Amino acid sequence: MHIAYSCLLIAILLPYIWIYFAKFGRSDDGIAKRYNNYAPRAQQAKLEGYRARAVWAHNNAFEALPGFIAAVLVAIQAGVPAPLVNGAAIVFIVARVLHGVCYLADLAWQRSAIWAIGLLALVYLFVQALLHLA
């Protein structure tokens, strides 16, 4: 089960990877912009291009986090076999990483398709938990 727990840690850290690109990356015109630690939210609101998309990926990663944590913990508590939980957790993490990459690359329909794969991994964990409790 340690794989699923490791995936929880990765999911918790993932939003901070995406925000790095917003704070410290170059703008689309190639000019490095200094990070404003005095008013970071005001600066984020003015970002454009991939740096703005990095903020959106950051926010979306946080939005997906509670559902993933709940799904993994409920599945473990319900006695779902470790290979099923681990497999679904890995699928979710891979989907979330690809989702963020698609956000940065401005690949909208691919991002949506990958988002759906991550959602299906969550649904799978909850369904397996229900089946093991019945």
Secondary structure, 3 states (H helix, E strand, C coil): CHHHHHHHHHHHHHHHHHHHHHHHCECCCCCECCCCCCCHHHHHHHCCHHHHHHHHHHHHHHHHHHHHHHHHHHHHHHCCCHHHHHHHHHHHHHHHHHHHHHHHHCCHHHHHHHHHHHHHHHHHHHHHHHHHHC
